[in-house]
Amino acid sequence: MVSQTIRVGKKYAIYLPKKIVEEVGIKVGDSLIAQVRGREIVLKHVEGKLRVAKPWSKVKPEEVEEVGEEITRKVLG
């Protein structure tokens, strides 16, 4: 298990250490899912690129958030 302390930068940016990126196999342009568990932030590497489909309907922001949370729960198990 690789672990390392990192700092939060301007605009709350975090930079992943090279050791961790290599261990997980993250490449530039990859996607991560962030999940809050209590007072922890869990990042999960999403294999491959996320596909963005053309919109075919209008939805409210609340509906998007609800569906996004459901997908995140399914991915993280």
mmJSON file of the N, C-alpha and C atoms, coordinates in Angstrom:
{"data_MODEL":{"atom_site":{
"group_PDB":["ATOM","ATOM","ATOM","ATOM","ATOM","ATOM","ATOM","ATOM","ATOM","ATOM","ATOM","ATOM","ATOM","ATOM","ATOM","ATOM","ATOM","ATOM","ATOM","ATOM","ATOM","ATOM","ATOM","ATOM","ATOM","ATOM","ATOM","ATOM","ATOM","ATOM","ATOM","ATOM","ATOM","ATOM","ATOM","ATOM","ATOM","ATOM","ATOM","ATOM","ATOM","ATOM","ATOM","ATOM","ATOM","ATOM","ATOM","ATOM","ATOM","ATOM","ATOM","ATOM","ATOM","ATOM","ATOM","ATOM","ATOM","ATOM","ATOM","ATOM","ATOM","ATOM","ATOM","ATOM","ATOM","ATOM","ATOM","ATOM","ATOM","ATOM","ATOM","ATOM","ATOM","ATOM","ATOM","ATOM","ATOM","ATOM","ATOM","ATOM","ATOM","ATOM","ATOM","ATOM","ATOM","ATOM","ATOM","ATOM","ATOM","ATOM","ATOM","ATOM","ATOM","ATOM","ATOM","ATOM","ATOM","ATOM","ATOM","ATOM","ATOM","ATOM","ATOM","ATOM","ATOM","ATOM","ATOM","ATOM","ATOM","ATOM","ATOM","ATOM","ATOM","ATOM","ATOM","ATOM","ATOM","ATOM","ATOM","ATOM","ATOM","ATOM","ATOM","ATOM","ATOM","ATOM","ATOM","ATOM","ATOM","ATOM","ATOM","ATOM","ATOM","ATOM","ATOM","ATOM","ATOM","ATOM","ATOM","ATOM","ATOM","ATOM","ATOM","ATOM","ATOM","ATOM","ATOM","ATOM","ATOM","ATOM","ATOM","ATOM","ATOM","ATOM","ATOM","ATOM","ATOM","ATOM","ATOM","ATOM","ATOM","ATOM","ATOM","ATOM","ATOM","ATOM","ATOM","ATOM","ATOM","ATOM","ATOM","ATOM","ATOM","ATOM","ATOM","ATOM","ATOM","ATOM","ATOM","ATOM","ATOM","ATOM","ATOM","ATOM","ATOM","ATOM","ATOM","ATOM","ATOM","ATOM","ATOM","ATOM","ATOM","ATOM","ATOM","ATOM","ATOM","ATOM","ATOM","ATOM","ATOM","ATOM","ATOM","ATOM","ATOM","ATOM","ATOM","ATOM","ATOM","ATOM","ATOM","ATOM","ATOM","ATOM","ATOM","ATOM","ATOM","ATOM","ATOM","ATOM","ATOM","ATOM","ATOM","ATOM","ATOM","ATOM","ATOM","ATOM","ATOM","ATOM","ATOM"],
"id":[1,2,3,4,5,6,7,8,9,10,11,12,13,14,15,16,17,18,19,20,21,22,23,24,25,26,27,28,29,30,31,32,33,34,35,36,37,38,39,40,41,42,43,44,45,46,47,48,49,50,51,52,53,54,55,56,57,58,59,60,61,62,63,64,65,66,67,68,69,70,71,72,73,74,75,76,77,78,79,80,81,82,83,84,85,86,87,88,89,90,91,92,93,94,95,96,97,98,99,100,101,102,103,104,105,106,107,108,109,110,111,112,113,114,115,116,117,118,119,120,121,122,123,124,125,126,127,128,129,130,131,132,133,134,135,136,137,138,139,140,141,142,143,144,145,146,147,148,149,150,151,152,153,154,155,156,157,158,159,160,161,162,163,164,165,166,167,168,169,170,171,172,173,174,175,176,177,178,179,180,181,182,183,184,185,186,187,188,189,190,191,192,193,194,195,196,197,198,199,200,201,202,203,204,205,206,207,208,209,210,211,212,213,214,215,216,217,218,219,220,221,222,223,224,225,226,227,228,229,230,231],
"type_symbol":["N","C","C","N","C","C","N","C","C","N","C","C","N","C","C","N","C","C","N","C","C","N","C","C","N","C","C","N","C","C","N","C","C","N","C","C","N","C","C","N","C","C","N","C","C","N","C","C","N","C","C","N","C","C","N","C","C","N","C","C","N","C","C","N","C","C","N","C","C","N","C","C","N","C","C","N","C","C","N","C","C","N","C","C","N","C","C","N","C","C","N","C","C","N","C","C","N","C","C","N","C","C","N","C","C","N","C","C","N","C","C","N","C","C","N","C","C","N","C","C","N","C","C","N","C","C","N","C","C","N","C","C","N","C","C","N","C","C","N","C","C","N","C","C","N","C","C","N","C","C","N","C","C","N","C","C","N","C","C","N","C","C","N","C","C","N","C","C","N","C","C","N","C","C","N","C","C","N","C","C","N","C","C","N","C","C","N","C","C","N","C","C","N","C","C","N","C","C","N","C","C","N","C","C","N","C","C","N","C","C","N","C","C","N","C","C","N","C","C","N","C","C","N","C","C","N","C","C","N","C","C"],
"label_atom_id":["N","CA","C","N","CA","C","N","CA","C","N","CA","C","N","CA","C","N","CA","C","N","CA","C","N","CA","C","N","CA","C","N","CA","C","N","CA","C","N","CA","C","N","CA","C","N","CA","C","N","CA","C","N","CA","C","N","CA","C","N","CA","C","N","CA","C","N","CA","C","N","CA","C","N","CA","C","N","CA","C","N","CA","C","N","CA","C","N","CA","C","N","CA","C","N","CA","C","N","CA","C","N","CA","C","N","CA","C","N","CA","C","N","CA","C","N","CA","C","N","CA","C","N","CA","C","N","CA","C","N","CA","C","N","CA","C","N","CA","C","N","CA","C","N","CA","C","N","CA","C","N","CA","C","N","CA","C","N","CA","C","N","CA","C","N","CA","C","N","CA","C","N","CA","C","N","CA","C","N","CA","C","N","CA","C","N","CA","C","N","CA","C","N","CA","C","N","CA","C","N","CA","C","N","CA","C","N","CA","C","N","CA","C","N","CA","C","N","CA","C","N","CA","C","N","CA","C","N","CA","C","N","CA","C","N","CA","C","N","CA","C","N","CA","C","N","CA","C","N","CA","C","N","CA","C","N","CA","C","N","CA","C","N","CA","C","N","CA","C"],
"label_alt_id":[null,null,null,null,null,null,null,null,null,null,null,null,null,null,null,null,null,null,null,null,null,null,null,null,null,null,null,null,null,null,null,null,null,null,null,null,null,null,null,null,null,null,null,null,null,null,null,null,null,null,null,null,null,null,null,null,null,null,null,null,null,null,null,null,null,null,null,null,null,null,null,null,null,null,null,null,null,null,null,null,null,null,null,null,null,null,null,null,null,null,null,null,null,null,null,null,null,null,null,null,null,null,null,null,null,null,null,null,null,null,null,null,null,null,null,null,null,null,null,null,null,null,null,null,null,null,null,null,null,null,null,null,null,null,null,null,null,null,null,null,null,null,null,null,null,null,null,null,null,null,null,null,null,null,null,null,null,null,null,null,null,null,null,null,null,null,null,null,null,null,null,null,null,null,null,null,null,null,null,null,null,null,null,null,null,null,null,null,null,null,null,null,null,null,null,null,null,null,null,null,null,null,null,null,null,null,null,null,null,null,null,null,null,null,null,null,null,null,null,null,null,null,null,null,null,null,null,null,null,null,null],
"label_comp_id":["MET","MET","MET","VAL","VAL","VAL","SER","SER","SER","GLN","GLN","GLN","THR","THR","THR","ILE","ILE","ILE","ARG","ARG","ARG","VAL","VAL","VAL","GLY","GLY","GLY","LYS","LYS","LYS","LYS","LYS","LYS","TYR","TYR","TYR","ALA","ALA","ALA","ILE","ILE","ILE","TYR","TYR","TYR","LEU","LEU","LEU","PRO","PRO","PRO","LYS","LYS","LYS","LYS","LYS","LYS","ILE","ILE","ILE","VAL","VAL","VAL","GLU","GLU","GLU","GLU","GLU","GLU","VAL","VAL","VAL","GLY","GLY","GLY","ILE","ILE","ILE","LYS","LYS","LYS","VAL","VAL","VAL","GLY","GLY","GLY","ASP","ASP","ASP","SER","SER","SER","LEU","LEU","LEU","ILE","ILE","ILE","ALA","ALA","ALA","GLN","GLN","GLN","VAL","VAL","VAL","ARG","ARG","ARG","GLY","GLY","GLY","ARG","ARG","ARG","GLU","GLU","GLU","ILE","ILE","ILE","VAL","VAL","VAL","LEU","LEU","LEU","LYS","LYS","LYS","HIS","HIS","HIS","VAL","VAL","VAL","GLU","GLU","GLU","GLY","GLY","GLY","LYS","LYS","LYS","LEU","LEU","LEU","ARG","ARG","ARG","VAL","VAL","VAL","ALA","ALA","ALA","LYS","LYS","LYS","PRO","PRO","PRO","TRP","TRP","TRP","SER","SER","SER","LYS","LYS","LYS","VAL","VAL","VAL","LYS","LYS","LYS","PRO","PRO","PRO","GLU","GLU","GLU","GLU","GLU","GLU","VAL","VAL","VAL","GLU","GLU","GLU","GLU","GLU","GLU","VAL","VAL","VAL","GLY","GLY","GLY","GLU","GLU","GLU","GLU","GLU","GLU","ILE","ILE","ILE","THR","THR","THR","ARG","ARG","ARG","LYS","LYS","LYS","VAL","VAL","VAL","LEU","LEU","LEU","GLY","GLY","GLY"],
"label_asym_id":["A","A","A","A","A","A","A","A","A","A","A","A","A","A","A","A","A","A","A","A","A","A","A","A","A","A","A","A","A","A","A","A","A","A","A","A","A","A","A","A","A","A","A","A","A","A","A","A","A","A","A","A","A","A","A","A","A","A","A","A","A","A","A","A","A","A","A","A","A","A","A","A","A","A","A","A","A","A","A","A","A","A","A","A","A","A","A","A","A","A","A","A","A","A","A","A","A","A","A","A","A","A","A","A","A","A","A","A","A","A","A","A","A","A","A","A","A","A","A","A","A","A","A","A","A","A","A","A","A","A","A","A","A","A","A","A","A","A","A","A","A","A","A","A","A","A","A","A","A","A","A","A","A","A","A","A","A","A","A","A","A","A","A","A","A","A","A","A","A","A","A","A","A","A","A","A","A","A","A","A","A","A","A","A","A","A","A","A","A","A","A","A","A","A","A","A","A","A","A","A","A","A","A","A","A","A","A","A","A","A","A","A","A","A","A","A","A","A","A","A","A","A","A","A","A","A","A","A","A","A","A"],
"label_entity_id":["1","1","1","1","1","1","1","1","1","1","1","1","1","1","1","1","1","1","1","1","1","1","1","1","1","1","1","1","1","1","1","1","1","1","1","1","1","1","1","1","1","1","1","1","1","1","1","1","1","1","1","1","1","1","1","1","1","1","1","1","1","1","1","1","1","1","1","1","1","1","1","1","1","1","1","1","1","1","1","1","1","1","1","1","1","1","1","1","1","1","1","1","1","1","1","1","1","1","1","1","1","1","1","1","1","1","1","1","1","1","1","1","1","1","1","1","1","1","1","1","1","1","1","1","1","1","1","1","1","1","1","1","1","1","1","1","1","1","1","1","1","1","1","1","1","1","1","1","1","1","1","1","1","1","1","1","1","1","1","1","1","1","1","1","1","1","1","1","1","1","1","1","1","1","1","1","1","1","1","1","1","1","1","1","1","1","1","1","1","1","1","1","1","1","1","1","1","1","1","1","1","1","1","1","1","1","1","1","1","1","1","1","1","1","1","1","1","1","1","1","1","1","1","1","1","1","1","1","1","1","1"],
"label_seq_id":[1,1,1,2,2,2,3,3,3,4,4,4,5,5,5,6,6,6,7,7,7,8,8,8,9,9,9,10,10,10,11,11,11,12,12,12,13,13,13,14,14,14,15,15,15,16,16,16,17,17,17,18,18,18,19,19,19,20,20,20,21,21,21,22,22,22,23,23,23,24,24,24,25,25,25,26,26,26,27,27,27,28,28,28,29,29,29,30,30,30,31,31,31,32,32,32,33,33,33,34,34,34,35,35,35,36,36,36,37,37,37,38,38,38,39,39,39,40,40,40,41,41,41,42,42,42,43,43,43,44,44,44,45,45,45,46,46,46,47,47,47,48,48,48,49,49,49,50,50,50,51,51,51,52,52,52,53,53,53,54,54,54,55,55,55,56,56,56,57,57,57,58,58,58,59,59,59,60,60,60,61,61,61,62,62,62,63,63,63,64,64,64,65,65,65,66,66,66,67,67,67,68,68,68,69,69,69,70,70,70,71,71,71,72,72,72,73,73,73,74,74,74,75,75,75,76,76,76,77,77,77],
"pdbx_PDB_ins_code":[null,null,null,null,null,null,null,null,null,null,null,null,null,null,null,null,null,null,null,null,null,null,null,null,null,null,null,null,null,null,null,null,null,null,null,null,null,null,null,null,null,null,null,null,null,null,null,null,null,null,null,null,null,null,null,null,null,null,null,null,null,null,null,null,null,null,null,null,null,null,null,null,null,null,null,null,null,null,null,null,null,null,null,null,null,null,null,null,null,null,null,null,null,null,null,null,null,null,null,null,null,null,null,null,null,null,null,null,null,null,null,null,null,null,null,null,null,null,null,null,null,null,null,null,null,null,null,null,null,null,null,null,null,null,null,null,null,null,null,null,null,null,null,null,null,null,null,null,null,null,null,null,null,null,null,null,null,null,null,null,null,null,null,null,null,null,null,null,null,null,null,null,null,null,null,null,null,null,null,null,null,null,null,null,null,null,null,null,null,null,null,null,null,null,null,null,null,null,null,null,null,null,null,null,null,null,null,null,null,null,null,null,null,null,null,null,null,null,null,null,null,null,null,null,null,null,null,null,null,null,null],
"Cartn_x":[0.851,0.0,0.887,0.64,1.398,0.569,1.164,0.466,1.465,0.971,1.834,1.001,1.586,0.9,1.002,-0.118,-0.12,-0.75,-0.496,-1.044,-2.137,-3.023,-4.075,-3.575,-3.641,-3.137,-4.239,-3.912,-4.875,-6.091,-7.232,-8.511,-8.733,-8.158,-8.318,-7.774,-6.836,-6.242,-5.347,-5.39,-4.455,-3.673,-2.438,-1.579,-1.214,-1.463,-1.2,0.283,0.909,2.326,2.58,3.743,4.111,4.017,4.465,4.42,2.995,2.053,0.656,0.063,0.342,-0.166,0.329,1.587,2.154,1.559,1.367,0.808,-0.603,-1.398,-2.781,-2.901,-1.912,-1.949,-2.721,-2.716,-3.434,-2.606,-3.279,-2.643,-3.307,-2.615,-3.181,-4.473,-5.532,-6.826,-7.761,-7.254,-8.109,-9.1,-10.135,-11.143,-11.039,-11.395,-11.483,-12.859,-13.382,-14.625,-14.239,-14.748,-14.49,-15.737,-15.534,-16.649,-16.273,-17.214,-16.988,-17.554,-16.707,-17.117,-16.772,-17.773,-17.507,-16.623,-15.402,-14.46,-13.319,-13.531,-12.529,-12.989,-12.028,-12.3,-11.663,-12.47,-11.986,-11.983,-10.848,-10.752,-10.676,-11.496,-11.487,-11.169,-10.174,-9.764,-10.801,-11.289,-12.257,-11.474,-11.547,-10.825,-11.378,-10.51,-10.925,-11.519,-11.94,-12.523,-14.021,-14.54,-15.98,-16.598,-17.613,-18.268,-19.257,-19.261,-20.209,-21.182,-22.434,-23.456,-24.069,-24.611,-25.317,-26.624,-26.998,-28.251,-29.466,-30.427,-31.648,-32.881,-32.649,-33.78,-33.29,-34.224,-33.887,-34.155,-33.218,-33.4,-33.018,-33.544,-33.235,-31.912,-31.171,-29.899,-30.058,-31.178,-31.403,-31.475,-32.08,-32.181,-30.808,-29.984,-28.625,-27.832,-27.939,-27.212,-27.655,-28.951,-29.483,-28.961,-28.993,-28.514,-27.008,-26.263,-24.816,-24.453,-25.179,-24.928,-25.245,-26.302,-26.661,-25.568,-25.048,-23.969,-22.726,-22.397,-21.22,-21.353,-22.543,-22.763,-22.56,-23.026,-22.874,-21.408,-20.675,-19.272,-18.435,-18.687,-17.869,-18.305,-19.495,-19.979,-20.313],
"Cartn_y":[-1.188,0.0,1.239,2.122,3.363,4.468,5.249,6.415,7.543,8.756,9.919,11.12,12.05,13.282,14.281,14.926,15.947,17.219,18.354,19.635,20.096,20.912,21.523,22.892,23.154,24.407,25.431,26.441,27.477,26.85,27.429,26.931,25.473,25.043,23.692,22.6,22.945,21.957,20.998,19.731,18.757,18.132,17.803,17.185,15.8,14.82,13.44,13.127,12.567,12.219,11.157,11.249,10.353,8.885,8.568,7.186,6.637,7.451,7.026,6.895,7.871,7.839,6.589,6.277,5.091,3.813,3.771,2.59,2.281,3.332,3.162,3.085,3.613,3.592,4.753,5.895,7.076,7.756,8.134,8.854,10.22,11.157,12.47,12.302,12.964,12.877,11.831,10.949,9.954,10.648,9.929,10.452,9.758,10.5,9.97,10.298,9.443,9.728,10.035,11.144,11.528,11.239,10.584,10.258,10.644,11.203,11.558,10.439,9.909,8.878,9.404,9.937,10.553,11.767,11.733,12.828,12.453,11.429,10.987,11.3,11.537,11.678,10.475,9.725,8.537,8.847,8.63,8.811,7.445,7.237,5.966,6.248,5.534,5.678,5.004,5.725,5.183,4.701,3.417,2.849,3.397,3.838,4.357,5.749,6.273,7.61,7.532,8.543,8.63,9.151,8.48,8.912,10.028,11.039,12.135,12.059,11.809,11.682,13.043,13.163,14.38,14.442,15.633,15.736,15.426,14.717,14.402,14.851,15.437,15.968,17.021,17.737,18.73,18.13,18.368,17.885,19.0,18.889,19.855,19.464,20.453,20.142,19.103,19.136,18.176,16.751,16.594,15.271,14.759,15.646,15.273,14.824,15.589,15.245,13.889,13.641,12.371,11.184,11.312,10.239,10.055,11.174,11.092,10.354,10.636,9.95,8.461,8.121,6.722,5.983,6.608,5.99,5.813,6.832,6.754,5.595,5.442,4.331,2.987,2.857,1.598,1.321,2.362,2.189,1.839,2.535,2.314,1.093,0.619,-0.598,-0.366],
"Cartn_z":[0.0,0.0,0.0,-0.955,-1.057,-0.432,0.457,0.985,1.147,0.99,1.029,1.431,2.165,2.543,1.399,1.075,0.03,0.59,-0.072,0.376,-0.572,-0.042,-0.84,-1.284,-2.595,-3.149,-3.372,-4.174,-4.512,-5.173,-4.908,-5.443,-5.068,-3.951,-3.404,-4.306,-5.161,-6.065,-5.274,-5.666,-5.097,-6.247,-5.984,-6.988,-6.491,-7.322,-6.944,-7.113,-6.084,-6.178,-7.25,-7.878,-8.973,-8.548,-7.335,-6.848,-6.861,-6.403,-6.329,-7.724,-8.589,-9.96,-10.684,-10.513,-11.161,-10.586,-9.279,-8.62,-9.138,-9.339,-9.766,-11.291,-11.997,-13.456,-14.062,-13.381,-13.872,-14.946,-16.034,-17.145,-17.3,-17.945,-18.218,-19.005,-18.593,-19.271,-18.689,-17.809,-17.17,-16.234,-15.861,-14.941,-13.597,-12.553,-11.198,-10.66,-9.81,-9.107,-7.67,-7.133,-5.74,-4.92,-3.777,-2.896,-1.472,-0.74,0.66,1.52,2.396,3.363,4.747,5.424,6.725,6.525,7.095,6.928,5.992,5.175,4.207,2.79,1.905,0.485,-0.195,-0.918,-1.622,-3.117,-3.781,-5.224,-5.881,-6.908,-7.634,-9.092,-9.609,-11.006,-11.893,-12.889,-13.837,-15.041,-15.328,-16.46,-17.765,-18.643,-19.949,-19.842,-20.954,-21.018,-20.748,-20.078,-19.895,-21.184,-21.65,-22.883,-22.578,-23.412,-23.272,-24.441,-24.119,-25.156,-25.469,-26.664,-27.042,-26.26,-25.781,-25.009,-25.884,-25.32,-26.052,-25.287,-24.071,-23.314,-22.337,-21.728,-20.714,-19.341,-18.408,-17.041,-16.068,-14.863,-13.816,-13.167,-12.62,-11.942,-10.837,-10.125,-9.04,-9.58,-10.773,-11.385,-11.799,-12.334,-12.739,-11.524,-10.429,-9.206,-8.669,-8.675,-8.174,-9.0,-10.313,-11.187,-11.026,-10.917,-10.72,-9.447,-8.366,-7.101,-7.219,-7.939,-8.134,-8.913,-9.966,-10.757,-9.906,-9.118,-8.252,-7.264,-6.671,-5.728,-6.409,-7.66,-8.4,-8.718,-9.135,-9.494,-8.277,-7.147,-5.959,-5.163,-5.448,-4.789,-3.403],
"occupancy":[1.0,1.0,1.0,1.0,1.0,1.0,1.0,1.0,1.0,1.0,1.0,1.0,1.0,1.0,1.0,1.0,1.0,1.0,1.0,1.0,1.0,1.0,1.0,1.0,1.0,1.0,1.0,1.0,1.0,1.0,1.0,1.0,1.0,1.0,1.0,1.0,1.0,1.0,1.0,1.0,1.0,1.0,1.0,1.0,1.0,1.0,1.0,1.0,1.0,1.0,1.0,1.0,1.0,1.0,1.0,1.0,1.0,1.0,1.0,1.0,1.0,1.0,1.0,1.0,1.0,1.0,1.0,1.0,1.0,1.0,1.0,1.0,1.0,1.0,1.0,1.0,1.0,1.0,1.0,1.0,1.0,1.0,1.0,1.0,1.0,1.0,1.0,1.0,1.0,1.0,1.0,1.0,1.0,1.0,1.0,1.0,1.0,1.0,1.0,1.0,1.0,1.0,1.0,1.0,1.0,1.0,1.0,1.0,1.0,1.0,1.0,1.0,1.0,1.0,1.0,1.0,1.0,1.0,1.0,1.0,1.0,1.0,1.0,1.0,1.0,1.0,1.0,1.0,1.0,1.0,1.0,1.0,1.0,1.0,1.0,1.0,1.0,1.0,1.0,1.0,1.0,1.0,1.0,1.0,1.0,1.0,1.0,1.0,1.0,1.0,1.0,1.0,1.0,1.0,1.0,1.0,1.0,1.0,1.0,1.0,1.0,1.0,1.0,1.0,1.0,1.0,1.0,1.0,1.0,1.0,1.0,1.0,1.0,1.0,1.0,1.0,1.0,1.0,1.0,1.0,1.0,1.0,1.0,1.0,1.0,1.0,1.0,1.0,1.0,1.0,1.0,1.0,1.0,1.0,1.0,1.0,1.0,1.0,1.0,1.0,1.0,1.0,1.0,1.0,1.0,1.0,1.0,1.0,1.0,1.0,1.0,1.0,1.0,1.0,1.0,1.0,1.0,1.0,1.0,1.0,1.0,1.0,1.0,1.0,1.0,1.0,1.0,1.0,1.0,1.0,1.0],
"B_iso_or_equiv":[0.0,0.0,0.0,0.0,0.0,0.0,0.0,0.0,0.0,0.0,0.0,0.0,0.0,0.0,0.0,0.0,0.0,0.0,0.0,0.0,0.0,0.0,0.0,0.0,0.0,0.0,0.0,0.0,0.0,0.0,0.0,0.0,0.0,0.0,0.0,0.0,0.0,0.0,0.0,0.0,0.0,0.0,0.0,0.0,0.0,0.0,0.0,0.0,0.0,0.0,0.0,0.0,0.0,0.0,0.0,0.0,0.0,0.0,0.0,0.0,0.0,0.0,0.0,0.0,0.0,0.0,0.0,0.0,0.0,0.0,0.0,0.0,0.0,0.0,0.0,0.0,0.0,0.0,0.0,0.0,0.0,0.0,0.0,0.0,0.0,0.0,0.0,0.0,0.0,0.0,0.0,0.0,0.0,0.0,0.0,0.0,0.0,0.0,0.0,0.0,0.0,0.0,0.0,0.0,0.0,0.0,0.0,0.0,0.0,0.0,0.0,0.0,0.0,0.0,0.0,0.0,0.0,0.0,0.0,0.0,0.0,0.0,0.0,0.0,0.0,0.0,0.0,0.0,0.0,0.0,0.0,0.0,0.0,0.0,0.0,0.0,0.0,0.0,0.0,0.0,0.0,0.0,0.0,0.0,0.0,0.0,0.0,0.0,0.0,0.0,0.0,0.0,0.0,0.0,0.0,0.0,0.0,0.0,0.0,0.0,0.0,0.0,0.0,0.0,0.0,0.0,0.0,0.0,0.0,0.0,0.0,0.0,0.0,0.0,0.0,0.0,0.0,0.0,0.0,0.0,0.0,0.0,0.0,0.0,0.0,0.0,0.0,0.0,0.0,0.0,0.0,0.0,0.0,0.0,0.0,0.0,0.0,0.0,0.0,0.0,0.0,0.0,0.0,0.0,0.0,0.0,0.0,0.0,0.0,0.0,0.0,0.0,0.0,0.0,0.0,0.0,0.0,0.0,0.0,0.0,0.0,0.0,0.0,0.0,0.0,0.0,0.0,0.0,0.0,0.0,0.0],
"pdbx_formal_charge":[null,null,null,null,null,null,null,null,null,null,null,null,null,null,null,null,null,null,null,null,null,null,null,null,null,null,null,null,null,null,null,null,null,null,null,null,null,null,null,null,null,null,null,null,null,null,null,null,null,null,null,null,null,null,null,null,null,null,null,null,null,null,null,null,null,null,null,null,null,null,null,null,null,null,null,null,null,null,null,null,null,null,null,null,null,null,null,null,null,null,null,null,null,null,null,null,null,null,null,null,null,null,null,null,null,null,null,null,null,null,null,null,null,null,null,null,null,null,null,null,null,null,null,null,null,null,null,null,null,null,null,null,null,null,null,null,null,null,null,null,null,null,null,null,null,null,null,null,null,null,null,null,null,null,null,null,null,null,null,null,null,null,null,null,null,null,null,null,null,null,null,null,null,null,null,null,null,null,null,null,null,null,null,null,null,null,null,null,null,null,null,null,null,null,null,null,null,null,null,null,null,null,null,null,null,null,null,null,null,null,null,null,null,null,null,null,null,null,null,null,null,null,null,null,null,null,null,null,null,null,null],
"auth_seq_id":[1,1,1,2,2,2,3,3,3,4,4,4,5,5,5,6,6,6,7,7,7,8,8,8,9,9,9,10,10,10,11,11,11,12,12,12,13,13,13,14,14,14,15,15,15,16,16,16,17,17,17,18,18,18,19,19,19,20,20,20,21,21,21,22,22,22,23,23,23,24,24,24,25,25,25,26,26,26,27,27,27,28,28,28,29,29,29,30,30,30,31,31,31,32,32,32,33,33,33,34,34,34,35,35,35,36,36,36,37,37,37,38,38,38,39,39,39,40,40,40,41,41,41,42,42,42,43,43,43,44,44,44,45,45,45,46,46,46,47,47,47,48,48,48,49,49,49,50,50,50,51,51,51,52,52,52,53,53,53,54,54,54,55,55,55,56,56,56,57,57,57,58,58,58,59,59,59,60,60,60,61,61,61,62,62,62,63,63,63,64,64,64,65,65,65,66,66,66,67,67,67,68,68,68,69,69,69,70,70,70,71,71,71,72,72,72,73,73,73,74,74,74,75,75,75,76,76,76,77,77,77],
"auth_comp_id":["MET","MET","MET","VAL","VAL","VAL","SER","SER","SER","GLN","GLN","GLN","THR","THR","THR","ILE","ILE","ILE","ARG","ARG","ARG","VAL","VAL","VAL","GLY","GLY","GLY","LYS","LYS","LYS","LYS","LYS","LYS","TYR","TYR","TYR","ALA","ALA","ALA","ILE","ILE","ILE","TYR","TYR","TYR","LEU","LEU","LEU","PRO","PRO","PRO","LYS","LYS","LYS","LYS","LYS","LYS","ILE","ILE","ILE","VAL","VAL","VAL","GLU","GLU","GLU","GLU","GLU","GLU","VAL","VAL","VAL","GLY","GLY","GLY","ILE","ILE","ILE","LYS","LYS","LYS","VAL","VAL","VAL","GLY","GLY","GLY","ASP","ASP","ASP","SER","SER","SER","LEU","LEU","LEU","ILE","ILE","ILE","ALA","ALA","ALA","GLN","GLN","GLN","VAL","VAL","VAL","ARG","ARG","ARG","GLY","GLY","GLY","ARG","ARG","ARG","GLU","GLU","GLU","ILE","ILE","ILE","VAL","VAL","VAL","LEU","LEU","LEU","LYS","LYS","LYS","HIS","HIS","HIS","VAL","VAL","VAL","GLU","GLU","GLU","GLY","GLY","GLY","LYS","LYS","LYS","LEU","LEU","LEU","ARG","ARG","ARG","VAL","VAL","VAL","ALA","ALA","ALA","LYS","LYS","LYS","PRO","PRO","PRO","TRP","TRP","TRP","SER","SER","SER","LYS","LYS","LYS","VAL","VAL","VAL","LYS","LYS","LYS","PRO","PRO","PRO","GLU","GLU","GLU","GLU","GLU","GLU","VAL","VAL","VAL","GLU","GLU","GLU","GLU","GLU","GLU","VAL","VAL","VAL","GLY","GLY","GLY","GLU","GLU","GLU","GLU","GLU","GLU","ILE","ILE","ILE","THR","THR","THR","ARG","ARG","ARG","LYS","LYS","LYS","VAL","VAL","VAL","LEU","LEU","LEU","GLY","GLY","GLY"],
"auth_asym_id":["A","A","A","A","A","A","A","A","A","A","A","A","A","A","A","A","A","A","A","A","A","A","A","A","A","A","A","A","A","A","A","A","A","A","A","A","A","A","A","A","A","A","A","A","A","A","A","A","A","A","A","A","A","A","A","A","A","A","A","A","A","A","A","A","A","A","A","A","A","A","A","A","A","A","A","A","A","A","A","A","A","A","A","A","A","A","A","A","A","A","A","A","A","A","A","A","A","A","A","A","A","A","A","A","A","A","A","A","A","A","A","A","A","A","A","A","A","A","A","A","A","A","A","A","A","A","A","A","A","A","A","A","A","A","A","A","A","A","A","A","A","A","A","A","A","A","A","A","A","A","A","A","A","A","A","A","A","A","A","A","A","A","A","A","A","A","A","A","A","A","A","A","A","A","A","A","A","A","A","A","A","A","A","A","A","A","A","A","A","A","A","A","A","A","A","A","A","A","A","A","A","A","A","A","A","A","A","A","A","A","A","A","A","A","A","A","A","A","A","A","A","A","A","A","A","A","A","A","A","A","A"],
"auth_atom_id":["N","CA","C","N","CA","C","N","CA","C","N","CA","C","N","CA","C","N","CA","C","N","CA","C","N","CA","C","N","CA","C","N","CA","C","N","CA","C","N","CA","C","N","CA","C","N","CA","C","N","CA","C","N","CA","C","N","CA","C","N","CA","C","N","CA","C","N","CA","C","N","CA","C","N","CA","C","N","CA","C","N","CA","C","N","CA","C","N","CA","C","N","CA","C","N","CA","C","N","CA","C","N","CA","C","N","CA","C","N","CA","C","N","CA","C","N","CA","C","N","CA","C","N","CA","C","N","CA","C","N","CA","C","N","CA","C","N","CA","C","N","CA","C","N","CA","C","N","CA","C","N","CA","C","N","CA","C","N","CA","C","N","CA","C","N","CA","C","N","CA","C","N","CA","C","N","CA","C","N","CA","C","N","CA","C","N","CA","C","N","CA","C","N","CA","C","N","CA","C","N","CA","C","N","CA","C","N","CA","C","N","CA","C","N","CA","C","N","CA","C","N","CA","C","N","CA","C","N","CA","C","N","CA","C","N","CA","C","N","CA","C","N","CA","C","N","CA","C","N","CA","C","N","CA","C","N","CA","C","N","CA","C","N","CA","C","N","CA","C"],
"pdbx_PDB_model_num":[1,1,1,1,1,1,1,1,1,1,1,1,1,1,1,1,1,1,1,1,1,1,1,1,1,1,1,1,1,1,1,1,1,1,1,1,1,1,1,1,1,1,1,1,1,1,1,1,1,1,1,1,1,1,1,1,1,1,1,1,1,1,1,1,1,1,1,1,1,1,1,1,1,1,1,1,1,1,1,1,1,1,1,1,1,1,1,1,1,1,1,1,1,1,1,1,1,1,1,1,1,1,1,1,1,1,1,1,1,1,1,1,1,1,1,1,1,1,1,1,1,1,1,1,1,1,1,1,1,1,1,1,1,1,1,1,1,1,1,1,1,1,1,1,1,1,1,1,1,1,1,1,1,1,1,1,1,1,1,1,1,1,1,1,1,1,1,1,1,1,1,1,1,1,1,1,1,1,1,1,1,1,1,1,1,1,1,1,1,1,1,1,1,1,1,1,1,1,1,1,1,1,1,1,1,1,1,1,1,1,1,1,1,1,1,1,1,1,1,1,1,1,1,1,1,1,1,1,1,1,1]
}}}
